[in-house]
């Protein structure tokens, strides 16, 4: 069997790696060839070559309608995978034309695909409204690469955040809350894993660990509490944050903003505490920092929830099944 995947980016793109890249070796193990092409209209192969593949997977790219029709005409099986609500603008306003174009392109590929894959009900419901045949395939990371660490008896409680520089401003919105917590609880310390240091306005004490490729699985498990602030907008509602899965896999309790995708992950995990207001953030932080035993037990629940629902080794058979046969 042969699969052609039009990816959103290369393997340094988190979306592409977690939705496609991490499964390539497993496909090869199962005797399935998967060729990757960066999802640009200029990289669309000729019809004869396209028809040689059993499955054509479009990963999140919103191709022009004529390209979608071309793929549909020559693909034996067309699959569309989307893990973000990309029809909404991220952090900026779109013009009326841009919104119309994105909606038109999304509707065109959703309607003609043999199957659509999405990680949460926020996206699934939208695709179903567009006439899509949609399957729930969660975001996932490998439980073999992500393991909790045995925590040594330490007087410090590490409040950890991991993310890209682009998202640092989410953490920076917590600055007044974290400043109050650090003053109240001298055992608390803030650890930030990122390619760039934060731009805190105050002299908030923190440890910055510079991100390097592949370092997360070694650094994040050293946290004691995972912080997951997100903005309350329509784009973020559709996110199933990989950061949440990393915290779960590392065996951490999590305090998170209650966006739709995050709430879905939290439904079966009492170790994920949702905080919408500054008062709720302070309350959850206070409870955890004051109770090392609660942190320990919540961390065990996080790991169990991860292994049962979001391990790549668990999700892969579902992903492959939908891809191949629906």
CORCORUR-V948709 format. One record per residue. N is the residue number from 0. SS is DSSP state (alpha for helix, beta for strand, coil for the rest). Layout:
# CORCORUR-V948709
N,SS ; N,SS
This chain:
# CORCORUR-V948709
0,coil ; 1,beta ; 2,beta ; 3,beta ; 4,beta ; 5,beta ; 6,beta ; 7,coil ; 8,coil ; 9,coil ; 10,coil ; 11,coil ; 12,coil ; 13,alpha ; 14,alpha ; 15,alpha ; 16,alpha ; 17,alpha ; 18,alpha ; 19,coil ; 20,alpha ; 21,alpha ; 22,alpha ; 23,alpha ; 24,alpha ; 25,alpha ; 26,alpha ; 27,alpha ; 28,alpha ; 29,coil ; 30,coil ; 31,coil ; 32,beta ; 33,beta ; 34,beta ; 35,beta ; 36,beta ; 37,beta ; 38,coil ; 39,coil ; 40,alpha ; 41,alpha ; 42,alpha ; 43,coil ; 44,coil ; 45,coil ; 46,alpha ; 47,alpha ; 48,alpha ; 49,alpha ; 50,coil ; 51,coil ; 52,coil ; 53,coil ; 54,beta ; 55,beta ; 56,beta ; 57,beta ; 58,beta ; 59,coil ; 60,coil ; 61,coil ; 62,coil ; 63,coil ; 64,alpha ; 65,alpha ; 66,alpha ; 67,alpha ; 68,alpha ; 69,alpha ; 70,alpha ; 71,alpha ; 72,alpha ; 73,alpha ; 74,coil ; 75,coil ; 76,coil ; 77,beta ; 78,beta ; 79,beta ; 80,beta ; 81,beta ; 82,coil ; 83,coil ; 84,coil ; 85,coil ; 86,coil ; 87,coil ; 88,coil ; 89,coil ; 90,coil ; 91,coil ; 92,coil ; 93,coil ; 94,coil ; 95,alpha ; 96,alpha ; 97,alpha ; 98,alpha ; 99,alpha ; 100,alpha ; 101,alpha ; 102,alpha ; 103,alpha ; 104,alpha ; 105,alpha ; 106,alpha ; 107,alpha ; 108,alpha ; 109,alpha ; 110,alpha ; 111,alpha ; 112,coil ; 113,coil ; 114,beta ; 115,beta ; 116,beta ; 117,beta ; 118,coil ; 119,coil ; 120,alpha ; 121,alpha ; 122,alpha ; 123,alpha ; 124,alpha ; 125,alpha ; 126,alpha ; 127,alpha ; 128,alpha ; 129,coil ; 130,coil ; 131,coil ; 132,coil ; 133,beta ; 134,beta ; 135,beta ; 136,coil ; 137,coil ; 138,coil ; 139,coil ; 140,beta ; 141,coil ; 142,coil ; 143,coil ; 144,coil ; 145,coil ; 146,coil ; 147,coil ; 148,coil ; 149,coil ; 150,coil ; 151,coil ; 152,coil ; 153,coil ; 154,coil ; 155,coil ; 156,beta ; 157,beta ; 158,beta ; 159,beta ; 160,beta ; 161,beta ; 162,coil ; 163,coil ; 164,alpha ; 165,alpha ; 166,alpha ; 167,alpha ; 168,alpha ; 169,alpha ; 170,alpha ; 171,alpha ; 172,coil ; 173,coil ; 174,alpha ; 175,alpha ; 176,alpha ; 177,alpha ; 178,alpha ; 179,alpha ; 180,alpha ; 181,alpha ; 182,alpha ; 183,alpha ; 184,coil ; 185,coil ; 186,coil ; 187,beta ; 188,beta ; 189,beta ; 190,beta ; 191,beta ; 192,beta ; 193,beta ; 194,coil ; 195,coil ; 196,coil ; 197,coil ; 198,coil ; 199,coil ; 200,coil ; 201,coil ; 202,coil ; 203,coil ; 204,coil ; 205,coil ; 206,beta ; 207,beta ; 208,beta ; 209,beta ; 210,coil ; 211,coil ; 212,coil ; 213,coil ; 214,coil ; 215,alpha ; 216,alpha ; 217,alpha ; 218,alpha ; 219,alpha ; 220,alpha ; 221,alpha ; 222,coil ; 223,coil ; 224,beta ; 225,beta ; 226,beta ; 227,beta ; 228,coil ; 229,coil ; 230,coil ; 231,coil ; 232,coil ; 233,alpha ; 234,alpha ; 235,alpha ; 236,alpha ; 237,coil ; 238,coil ; 239,coil ; 240,coil ; 241,alpha ; 242,alpha ; 243,alpha ; 244,alpha ; 245,alpha ; 246,alpha ; 247,alpha ; 248,alpha ; 249,coil ; 250,coil ; 251,coil ; 252,beta ; 253,beta ; 254,beta ; 255,beta ; 256,coil ; 257,coil ; 258,coil ; 259,alpha ; 260,alpha ; 261,alpha ; 262,alpha ; 263,alpha ; 264,alpha ; 265,alpha ; 266,coil ; 267,coil ; 268,coil ; 269,coil ; 270,coil ; 271,beta ; 272,beta ; 273,beta ; 274,coil ; 275,coil ; 276,coil ; 277,alpha ; 278,alpha ; 279,alpha ; 280,alpha ; 281,alpha ; 282,alpha ; 283,alpha ; 284,alpha ; 285,alpha ; 286,alpha ; 287,alpha ; 288,alpha ; 289,coil ; 290,coil ; 291,alpha ; 292,alpha ; 293,alpha ; 294,alpha ; 295,alpha ; 296,alpha ; 297,alpha ; 298,alpha ; 299,alpha ; 300,alpha ; 301,alpha ; 302,alpha ; 303,alpha ; 304,alpha ; 305,alpha ; 306,alpha ; 307,alpha ; 308,alpha ; 309,coil ; 310,beta ; 311,alpha ; 312,alpha ; 313,alpha ; 314,alpha ; 315,alpha ; 316,alpha ; 317,alpha ; 318,alpha ; 319,alpha ; 320,alpha ; 321,alpha ; 322,alpha ; 323,alpha ; 324,coil ; 325,coil
